[in-house]
Amino acid sequence: MNKKLTQSSVALGDYIRVIRLEKGYSQSQMANILEISQNAYCLLENGQTKFHLDRIIQISTVFELSPQEFLDGYFNESNR
């Protein structure tokens, strides 16, 4: 069961990485905006840190998406 959670975290991290690159943000810029270290941000993208709702809301706001749009995009992408 933990393996499934890890795979989901990695998939969400991959999705965030794609959007981040499309928006032209570096990992360092994202970390600064989220007020975390670059290493902590890297761990999020690599699926080594679990996502909490607060963090998803913060990230979706940075990407100028509502949390619903952000999650809809993630679930639509992961179903392909």
DSSP file (Angstrom, degrees, kcal/mol; ACC not computed):
  #  RESIDUE AA STRUCTURE BP1 BP2  ACC     N-H-->O    O-->H-N    N-H-->O    O-->H-N    TCO  KAPPA ALPHA  PHI   PSI    X-CA   Y-CA   Z-CA
    1    1 A M     >        0   0    0      0, 0.0     4,-1.6     0, 0.0     3,-0.3   0.000 360.0 360.0 360.0 -41.1    0.0    0.0    0.0
    2    2 A N  H  >  +     0   0    0      1,-0.2     4,-2.4     2,-0.2     5,-0.2   0.852 360.0  59.8 -61.8 -33.5    2.8    2.5    0.8
    3    3 A K  H  > S+     0   0    0      1,-0.2     4,-2.5     2,-0.2    -1,-0.2   0.905 103.1  51.1 -61.8 -40.5    4.2    1.8   -2.7
    4    4 A K  H  > S+     0   0    0     -3,-0.3     4,-2.1     2,-0.2    -1,-0.2   0.905 109.6  49.8 -63.6 -41.6    1.0    3.0   -4.3
    5    5 A L  H  X S+     0   0    0     -4,-1.6     4,-2.3     2,-0.2    -1,-0.2   0.902 110.6  50.5 -63.0 -40.9    1.1    6.2   -2.2
    6    6 A T  H  X S+     0   0    0     -4,-2.4     4,-2.5     2,-0.2    -2,-0.2   0.919 109.1  50.8 -64.1 -43.7    4.7    6.7   -3.3
    7    7 A Q  H  X S+     0   0    0     -4,-2.5     4,-2.5     1,-0.2    -1,-0.2   0.896 110.5  49.9 -61.1 -39.6    3.9    6.2   -7.0
    8    8 A S  H  X S+     0   0    0     -4,-2.1     4,-2.5     2,-0.2    -1,-0.2   0.897 110.0  50.3 -65.7 -40.1    1.1    8.8   -6.6
    9    9 A S  H  X S+     0   0    0     -4,-2.3     4,-2.5     2,-0.2    38,-0.3   0.907 111.4  48.3 -63.7 -41.8    3.4   11.3   -5.0
   10   10 A V  H  X S+     0   0    0     -4,-2.5     4,-2.7    37,-0.3    -2,-0.2   0.926 111.2  50.3 -64.1 -43.9    5.9   10.8   -7.8
   11   11 A A  H  X S+     0   0    0     -4,-2.5     4,-2.2     1,-0.2    -2,-0.2   0.911 112.1  47.0 -62.0 -42.1    3.2   11.2  -10.4
   12   12 A L  H  X S+     0   0    0     -4,-2.5     4,-2.4     2,-0.2    -1,-0.2   0.899 111.8  51.2 -66.7 -39.7    2.0   14.4   -8.7
   13   13 A G  H  X S+     0   0    0     -4,-2.5     4,-2.3     2,-0.2    -2,-0.2   0.897 109.6  50.2 -62.1 -40.5    5.6   15.7   -8.5
   14   14 A D  H  X S+     0   0    0     -4,-2.7     4,-2.2     2,-0.2    -2,-0.2   0.903 109.8  51.0 -63.2 -41.5    6.1   15.0  -12.2
   15   15 A Y  H  X S+     0   0    0     -4,-2.2     4,-2.1     1,-0.2    -2,-0.2   0.907 110.6  48.4 -62.6 -43.2    2.9   16.9  -13.0
   16   16 A I  H  X S+     0   0    0     -4,-2.4     4,-3.0     1,-0.2    -1,-0.2   0.902 109.1  54.0 -64.0 -41.0    4.1   19.8  -11.0
   17   17 A R  H  X S+     0   0    0     -4,-2.3     4,-2.5     2,-0.2     5,-0.2   0.920 107.7  50.3 -60.1 -44.6    7.5   19.7  -12.7
   18   18 A V  H  X S+     0   0    0     -4,-2.2     4,-2.3     1,-0.2    -1,-0.2   0.936 114.0  43.8 -60.3 -47.7    5.8   19.9  -16.1
   19   19 A I  H  X S+     0   0    0     -4,-2.1     4,-2.5     2,-0.2    -2,-0.2   0.917 111.6  54.5 -65.3 -42.3    3.7   22.9  -15.2
   20   20 A R  H  X>S+     0   0    0     -4,-3.0     5,-2.4     1,-0.2     4,-0.7   0.923 111.1  44.9 -56.8 -45.5    6.6   24.6  -13.5
   21   21 A L  H ><5S+     0   0    0     -4,-2.5     3,-0.6     1,-0.2    -1,-0.2   0.892 111.4  52.7 -68.0 -39.4    8.7   24.3  -16.6
   22   22 A E  H 3<5S+     0   0    0     -4,-2.3    -1,-0.2     1,-0.2    -2,-0.2   0.874 111.3  47.5 -61.1 -36.8    5.8   25.4  -18.8
   23   23 A K  H 3<5S-     0   0    0     -4,-2.5    -1,-0.2    -5,-0.2    -2,-0.2   0.569 115.7-118.1 -82.5  -9.7    5.4   28.5  -16.6
   24   24 A G  T <<5 +     0   0    0     -4,-0.7     2,-0.3    -3,-0.6    -3,-0.2   0.712  62.8 144.0  82.3  21.5    9.1   29.2  -16.7
   25   25 A Y      < -     0   0    0     -5,-2.4    -1,-0.3    -6,-0.2     2,-0.2  -0.712  40.7-141.1 -92.8 143.8    9.9   28.8  -13.0
   26   26 A S     >  -     0   0    0     -2,-0.3     4,-2.2     1,-0.1     5,-0.2  -0.545  28.9-110.0 -88.6 166.3   13.0   27.3  -11.6
   27   27 A Q  H  > S+     0   0    0      1,-0.2     4,-2.6     2,-0.2     5,-0.2   0.890 121.2  54.7 -61.9 -37.5   13.0   25.1   -8.6
   28   28 A S  H  > S+     0   0    0      2,-0.2     4,-2.3     1,-0.2    -1,-0.2   0.910 107.3  48.9 -63.7 -42.7   14.7   27.8   -6.7
   29   29 A Q  H  > S+     0   0    0      2,-0.2     4,-2.5     1,-0.2    -1,-0.2   0.922 112.0  48.8 -62.9 -44.0   12.0   30.3   -7.6
   30   30 A M  H  X S+     0   0    0     -4,-2.2     4,-2.6     1,-0.2    -2,-0.2   0.926 110.4  51.1 -61.7 -44.3    9.3   27.9   -6.6
   31   31 A A  H  X>S+     0   0    0     -4,-2.6     5,-2.5     1,-0.2     4,-0.7   0.916 110.5  49.1 -60.1 -43.5   11.0   27.3   -3.3
   32   32 A N  H ><5S+     0   0    0     -4,-2.3     3,-0.7     3,-0.2    -1,-0.2   0.926 112.0  47.8 -62.6 -45.0   11.3   31.0   -2.6
   33   33 A I  H 3<5S+     0   0    0     -4,-2.5    -2,-0.2     1,-0.2    -1,-0.2   0.902 115.9  44.1 -62.0 -41.4    7.6   31.6   -3.4
   34   34 A L  H 3<5S-     0   0    0     -4,-2.6    -1,-0.2    -5,-0.2    -2,-0.2   0.509 110.8-124.7 -82.4  -4.5    6.6   28.7   -1.2
   35   35 A E  T <<5S+     0   0    0     -4,-0.7     2,-0.3    -3,-0.7    -3,-0.2   0.909  71.6 114.0  59.1  46.5    9.0   29.8    1.6
   36   36 A I  S   <S-     0   0    0     -5,-2.5    -1,-0.2    -6,-0.1    -2,-0.1  -0.861  73.2 -87.1-132.4 169.2   10.8   26.4    1.7
   37   37 A S     >  -     0   0    0     -2,-0.3     4,-2.1     1,-0.1     5,-0.2  -0.364  34.0-117.0 -74.0 159.3   14.3   25.4    0.8
   38   38 A Q  H  > S+     0   0    0      1,-0.2     4,-2.8     2,-0.2     5,-0.2   0.883 118.1  55.1 -62.9 -36.5   15.2   24.3   -2.7
   39   39 A N  H  > S+     0   0    0      2,-0.2     4,-2.2     1,-0.2    -1,-0.2   0.916 106.7  49.6 -62.3 -42.9   16.0   20.9   -1.3
   40   40 A A  H  > S+     0   0    0      2,-0.2     4,-1.5     1,-0.2    -1,-0.2   0.894 111.9  48.8 -63.0 -39.5   12.5   20.6    0.3
   41   41 A Y  H  X S+     0   0    0     -4,-2.1     4,-2.2     2,-0.2    -2,-0.2   0.921 108.8  53.0 -65.9 -42.9   11.0   21.7   -3.1
   42   42 A C  H  X S+     0   0    0     -4,-2.8     4,-2.0     1,-0.2    -2,-0.2   0.896 106.0  54.0 -58.0 -41.2   13.1   19.1   -4.9
   43   43 A L  H  <>S+     0   0    0     -4,-2.2     5,-2.4     2,-0.2     6,-1.0   0.857 106.7  52.7 -62.9 -35.4   11.9   16.4   -2.6
   44   44 A L  H ><5S+     0   0    0     -4,-1.5     3,-1.4    -3,-0.2    -2,-0.2   0.956 110.9  45.5 -62.8 -50.6    8.3   17.4   -3.4
   45   45 A E  H 3<5S+     0   0    0     -4,-2.2    -2,-0.2     1,-0.3    -1,-0.2   0.822 112.1  52.3 -64.1 -30.6    8.8   17.1   -7.1
   46   46 A N  T 3<5S-     0   0    0     -4,-2.0    -1,-0.3    -5,-0.2    -2,-0.2   0.423 113.7-116.5 -87.7   2.6   10.6   13.8   -6.7
   47   47 A G  T < 5S+     0   0    0     -3,-1.4   -37,-0.3   -38,-0.3    -3,-0.2   0.672  82.7 119.6  75.9  16.4    7.8   12.3   -4.7
   48   48 A Q      < +     0   0    0     -5,-2.4     2,-0.4    -6,-0.2    -4,-0.2   0.504  69.2  54.1 -92.8  -4.7    9.9   11.9   -1.5
   49   49 A T  S    S-     0   0    0     -6,-1.0    -2,-0.1    -5,-0.2     2,-0.1  -0.996  88.0-121.7-127.3 134.5    7.6   14.2    0.5
   50   50 A K        -     0   0    0     -2,-0.4     2,-0.4     1,-0.1    -2,-0.1  -0.452  27.8-120.2 -73.5 147.4    3.9   13.7    0.8
   51   51 A F        -     0   0    0     -2,-0.1     2,-0.3    -7,-0.1    -1,-0.1  -0.709  22.1-158.4 -89.5 136.9    1.6   16.5   -0.4
   52   52 A H     >  -     0   0    0     -2,-0.4     4,-2.1     1,-0.1     3,-0.4  -0.795  31.5-110.8-107.2 156.7   -0.7   18.2    2.0
   53   53 A L  H  > S+     0   0    0     -2,-0.3     4,-2.5     1,-0.2     5,-0.2   0.881 117.2  56.7 -55.3 -41.8   -3.8   20.1    0.9
   54   54 A D  H  > S+     0   0    0      1,-0.2     4,-2.2     2,-0.2    -1,-0.2   0.909 108.0  47.5 -57.2 -42.6   -2.3   23.4    2.0
   55   55 A R  H  > S+     0   0    0     -3,-0.4     4,-2.7     2,-0.2    -1,-0.2   0.894 110.0  52.0 -68.7 -39.5    0.8   22.8   -0.2
   56   56 A I  H  X S+     0   0    0     -4,-2.1     4,-2.6     1,-0.2    -1,-0.2   0.904 110.1  49.7 -62.6 -40.5   -1.4   21.9   -3.2
   57   57 A I  H  X S+     0   0    0     -4,-2.5     4,-2.0    -5,-0.2    -2,-0.2   0.919 111.4  49.0 -63.6 -43.7   -3.4   25.1   -2.7
   58   58 A Q  H  X S+     0   0    0     -4,-2.2     4,-2.1    -5,-0.2    -2,-0.2   0.935 113.4  46.0 -60.7 -46.9   -0.2   27.1   -2.5
   59   59 A I  H  X S+     0   0    0     -4,-2.7     4,-2.0     1,-0.2    -2,-0.2   0.913 111.2  51.0 -65.9 -43.1    1.3   25.5   -5.7
   60   60 A S  H  <>S+     0   0    0     -4,-2.6     5,-3.0     1,-0.2    -1,-0.2   0.881 109.0  52.8 -62.8 -36.2   -2.0   25.9   -7.7
   61   61 A T  H ><5S+     0   0    0     -4,-2.0     3,-1.5     3,-0.2    -1,-0.2   0.911 106.7  51.9 -64.5 -43.0   -2.1   29.6   -6.7
   62   62 A V  H 3<5S+     0   0    0     -4,-2.1    -1,-0.2     1,-0.3    -2,-0.2   0.893 110.3  49.2 -58.6 -39.6    1.5   30.1   -8.0
   63   63 A F  T 3<5S-     0   0    0     -4,-2.0    -1,-0.3    -5,-0.1    -2,-0.2   0.386 116.6-117.7 -82.4   4.9    0.4   28.5  -11.3
   64   64 A E  T < 5S+     0   0    0     -3,-1.5     2,-0.3     1,-0.2    -3,-0.2   0.884  74.8 124.0  58.1  42.4   -2.6   30.8  -11.4
   65   65 A L      < -     0   0    0     -5,-3.0    -1,-0.2    -6,-0.1    -2,-0.1  -0.939  66.1-115.0-124.8 149.0   -5.0   27.8  -11.2
   66   66 A S     >  -     0   0    0     -2,-0.3     4,-2.7     1,-0.1     5,-0.2  -0.496  35.7-110.8 -72.1 156.9   -7.8   27.1   -8.8
   67   67 A P  H  > S+     0   0    0      0, 0.0     4,-2.6     0, 0.0     5,-0.2   0.881 121.3  53.6 -55.9 -36.5   -7.1   24.0   -6.7
   68   68 A Q  H  > S+     0   0    0      2,-0.2     4,-2.8     1,-0.2     5,-0.2   0.928 109.4  46.4 -64.3 -45.3   -9.9   22.3   -8.6
   69   69 A E  H  > S+     0   0    0      2,-0.2     4,-2.4     1,-0.2    -1,-0.2   0.915 113.0  50.8 -62.2 -42.5   -8.4   23.1  -12.0
   70   70 A F  H  X S+     0   0    0     -4,-2.7     4,-2.0     2,-0.2    -2,-0.2   0.943 114.7  41.4 -60.3 -49.6   -5.0   22.0  -10.8
   71   71 A L  H  X S+     0   0    0     -4,-2.6     4,-2.9     2,-0.2     5,-0.2   0.874 112.3  54.6 -70.1 -37.1   -6.3   18.6   -9.5
   72   72 A D  H  X S+     0   0    0     -4,-2.8     4,-2.5    -5,-0.2     5,-0.2   0.929 109.4  48.8 -59.3 -44.0   -8.6   18.1  -12.5
   73   73 A G  H  X S+     0   0    0     -4,-2.4     4,-2.3    -5,-0.2    -2,-0.2   0.904 111.8  49.5 -61.8 -42.0   -5.5   18.6  -14.7
   74   74 A Y  H  X S+     0   0    0     -4,-2.0     4,-2.6     2,-0.2    -2,-0.2   0.941 113.7  43.9 -61.9 -49.2   -3.6   16.1  -12.7
   75   75 A F  H  X S+     0   0    0     -4,-2.9     4,-0.9     1,-0.2    -2,-0.2   0.863 114.1  50.1 -69.8 -33.9   -6.2   13.4  -12.7
   76   76 A N  H  < S+     0   0    0     -4,-2.5     3,-0.3    -5,-0.2    -1,-0.2   0.905 113.5  46.6 -66.8 -40.7   -6.9   13.9  -16.4
   77   77 A E  H >< S+     0   0    0     -4,-2.3     3,-1.3    -5,-0.2    -2,-0.2   0.893 110.6  51.7 -66.9 -41.3   -3.2   13.6  -17.1
   78   78 A S  H 3< S+     0   0    0     -4,-2.6    -1,-0.2     1,-0.3    -2,-0.2   0.672 102.9  60.3 -73.9 -15.4   -2.7   10.5  -15.0
   79   79 A N  T 3<        0   0    0     -4,-0.9    -1,-0.3    -3,-0.3    -2,-0.2   0.450 360.0 360.0 -89.2  -0.6   -5.6    8.7  -16.7
   80   80 A R    <         0   0    0     -3,-1.3    -1,-0.2    -4,-0.2    -2,-0.1   0.476 360.0 360.0 -80.6 360.0   -3.9    8.9  -20.1
